[in-house]
């Protein structure tokens, strides 16, 4: 099951300067897809933290993570082809995106902020995720038997 996006289309609409709820049709579909893509990239950095509650609906991400997901989605929505520089005519008009602002992909600063937010969430993304074992001493261990290891001591009845 796909996890929900970390931000909303409404948050994108506010930043685009359009009325909330005004995106429709293909634009609404593109905005939703951009949010899903950006959220997937954010979660790939923050693993194992997903910032979704156990109900798989409620987003628990801190504000800075939501902002990063929203801004990455906006970059993708505004510039789906990832064009970095555009010029018209003989230099009459030229537009260049700032470094790291042309695609949905996350900048180094954004990655660092996401990693810090994941670490602050109480789950270390670098923590070991294996299966452990617990050993308890046998109830039949005879402390006076001379065995040094209570886990493999002699059984006495």
Buried (B, 14 or more C-beta within 10 A) or exposed (E): EEBBBBBBBEBBBEBBEEEEEEBEEEBBEBBBBBBBBBBBBBBEBBEEBBBBEEEEEEBEBBEBBBBBBBBBBBBBBEBEEEEBEEEEEEEEEEEEBEEEBBBBBBBEEBBEBBBEBBBEBEEEBEEEEEEEEEEEEEEEBBEEEEEEEBEEBEEEE
